[in-house]
Amino acid sequence: MYYYYSQVKKILLILMIDAYKLFWTKAFDFKGVSTRSEFWYSVLASTVIYLLLYIFIMIGYNINQSLAGFIYLVWILFQLGTIIPSISVSVRRTNDAGKAWSWIFINLVPFGGFYYIYLLCQPSLPIS
């Protein structure tokens, strides 16, 4: 049983790493499609990196405030650097779910984000 669990864990890690590589290599591709796993694994990887940087900021703050300031700068630069790839993977995922790219603006409507998350969870449309 342990062997099976370790194999599944390896496969999931490989999928997440591949999805995160696609997140960066297709950063300026707004016309293609992204599968659910590609989208959600890239969101998961970005969230893990955000959390790790935040933990390093807190540890650095306890060691030295200037160290925490440097790590905070890295965190800000990472956030700014992921804006365009995040938008592009969201547009590609919306295209894959069968909606137009302009549906990303539903997030600006109060409670529209709930529908957008529902939309992102929809299965891919068959290729016609």
C-alpha positions as CSV (number, residue, x, y, z in Angstrom):
1,M,0.0,0.0,0.0
2,Y,2.8,2.4,0.8
3,Y,4.5,1.7,-2.6
4,Y,1.2,2.7,-4.3
5,Y,0.9,5.9,-2.3
6,S,4.5,6.9,-3.0
7,Q,4.0,6.3,-6.8
8,V,0.8,8.4,-6.8
9,K,2.6,11.1,-4.9
10,K,5.4,11.1,-7.5
11,I,2.9,11.3,-10.4
12,L,1.1,14.2,-8.8
13,L,4.3,16.1,-8.1
14,I,5.4,15.6,-11.7
15,L,2.0,16.8,-13.0
16,M,2.2,19.9,-10.8
17,I,5.8,20.7,-12.0
18,D,4.8,20.3,-15.6
19,A,1.8,22.5,-15.2
20,Y,3.9,25.1,-13.5
21,K,6.4,25.0,-16.4
22,L,3.5,25.5,-18.8
23,F,2.3,28.4,-16.7
24,W,5.5,30.2,-17.4
25,T,6.2,29.1,-20.9
26,K,2.7,29.9,-22.2
27,A,2.6,33.2,-20.2
28,F,1.8,35.3,-23.2
29,D,-0.5,32.8,-25.0
30,F,-4.0,34.1,-24.7
31,K,-5.6,32.2,-27.6
32,G,-5.0,28.5,-26.6
33,V,-6.7,26.4,-24.0
34,S,-5.7,25.1,-20.5
35,T,-7.1,22.0,-18.9
36,R,-8.5,22.0,-15.4
37,S,-5.4,20.2,-14.1
38,E,-3.0,22.6,-15.8
39,F,-4.9,25.5,-14.3
40,W,-5.4,24.3,-10.8
41,Y,-1.9,22.8,-10.4
42,S,-0.4,26.1,-11.5
43,V,-2.6,27.9,-9.0
44,L,-1.5,25.4,-6.3
45,A,2.2,25.8,-7.1
46,S,1.9,29.6,-7.0
47,T,0.1,29.5,-3.7
48,V,2.7,27.2,-2.2
49,I,5.5,29.6,-3.3
50,Y,3.5,32.6,-1.9
51,L,3.2,30.8,1.4
52,L,6.8,29.8,1.5
53,L,8.0,33.3,0.8
54,Y,5.6,34.6,3.5
55,I,7.0,32.1,6.0
56,F,10.6,33.2,5.1
57,I,9.5,36.8,5.6
58,M,8.3,36.0,9.1
59,I,11.5,34.0,9.9
60,G,13.6,36.8,8.4
61,Y,11.8,39.4,10.5
62,N,12.7,37.5,13.7
63,I,16.4,37.3,12.6
64,N,16.9,40.7,11.0
65,Q,14.5,43.3,9.7
66,S,16.6,44.2,6.7
67,L,16.6,40.5,5.7
68,A,12.8,40.4,6.0
69,G,12.7,43.6,3.9
70,F,14.8,41.9,1.2
71,I,12.6,38.8,1.2
72,Y,9.5,41.0,1.1
73,L,10.9,42.7,-2.0
74,V,11.4,39.3,-3.6
75,W,7.7,38.5,-2.7
76,I,6.5,41.7,-4.3
77,L,8.5,41.1,-7.4
78,F,7.1,37.5,-7.6
79,Q,3.6,38.8,-7.3
80,L,4.1,41.4,-10.0
81,G,5.8,38.8,-12.2
82,T,2.9,36.4,-12.0
83,I,0.2,38.9,-13.0
84,I,0.4,38.3,-16.8
85,P,0.8,34.5,-16.6
86,S,-2.1,34.3,-14.2
87,I,-4.4,36.3,-16.5
88,S,-3.3,34.3,-19.5
89,V,-3.9,30.9,-17.8
90,S,-7.3,32.2,-16.7
91,V,-8.2,33.3,-20.2
92,R,-7.1,29.9,-21.6
93,R,-9.1,28.0,-19.0
94,T,-12.1,30.1,-19.7
95,N,-11.7,29.4,-23.5
96,D,-11.4,25.7,-22.6
97,A,-14.7,25.8,-20.7
98,G,-16.4,27.2,-23.7
99,K,-16.8,30.8,-22.7
100,A,-15.3,33.9,-24.2
101,W,-12.2,35.5,-22.6
102,S,-14.2,38.5,-21.5
103,W,-15.8,36.3,-18.8
104,I,-12.8,37.0,-16.6
105,F,-14.4,40.4,-15.9
106,I,-17.2,38.7,-14.0
107,N,-14.8,38.9,-11.0
108,L,-15.5,42.7,-10.9
109,V,-19.2,42.1,-10.1
110,P,-20.0,41.5,-6.4
111,F,-20.2,37.7,-5.9
112,G,-19.3,37.2,-9.5
113,G,-16.2,35.5,-8.4
114,F,-18.2,32.5,-7.2
115,Y,-19.6,32.0,-10.7
116,Y,-16.2,32.4,-12.2
117,I,-14.8,29.7,-9.9
118,Y,-17.7,27.5,-10.9
119,L,-16.8,28.2,-14.5
120,L,-13.1,27.3,-14.0
121,C,-14.2,24.0,-12.5
122,Q,-16.2,23.0,-15.5
123,P,-14.8,20.1,-17.7
124,S,-13.2,20.8,-21.0
125,L,-15.4,21.0,-24.1
126,P,-14.7,18.3,-26.7
127,I,-12.6,19.4,-29.6
128,S,-14.8,20.0,-32.6
